[in-house]
């Protein structure tokens, strides 16, 4: 693919582009950039020293088959901020699991693809009220919308640096962006085998009379602004 001329570069500004596998006609990478960014991936694939990510591997496979990667510019004439938004929306629409991108786009955690139910939860959640001891566990780095129940449980139950008080707790809540996403009853606390000095719990989803008190409720008010501690005791 020949490089873009300087005249074209000046006219199109920032853009969002798609790399398409000609063997399947499916998009395998979404990117944003300016200048000749769209061609950099192909140049990288030609250099033996380039680390073979899934994207580079796919490009090399296409080239080895005697074909060329198809390039499509999805939107152009954008500001950098607009390009970030379009890139993120395209990744959400196509699904990160169907692409060779390593991460979701910018702002996807707070403004990305959500069901209507999730939108209502995010913006209409009532404050949780606690009448019993509860441990709140923030899992902001691990949570994703619609994640399977078993993955959410594993992300919530281990492995935490907590003191003796934890062993008195029988209710634990998974928290993401200030909202309770799931509620568990704790059967036991025990040392985490792969994390010395940290604990994990065994438990199960709480019965309806407990779960319905807390699920989808806001706990943003119980953490001090800027607090980094993922654990909070309430009740």
Secondary structure by P-SEA (a helix, b strand, c coil): cccccaaaaaccccbbbbbbccccccccccccccccccaaaaaaaacccccccaaaaaaaaaaaacbbbbbbbccccccaaaaaaaaaaaaaaacccccccccccccccccccccaaaaaaaccccbbbbccbbbbbbccccccccccaaaaaaacccccccccccccccbbbbbccccccbbbbbcccccccccccbbbbbbccccaaaaaacccccccccccccccccccccc
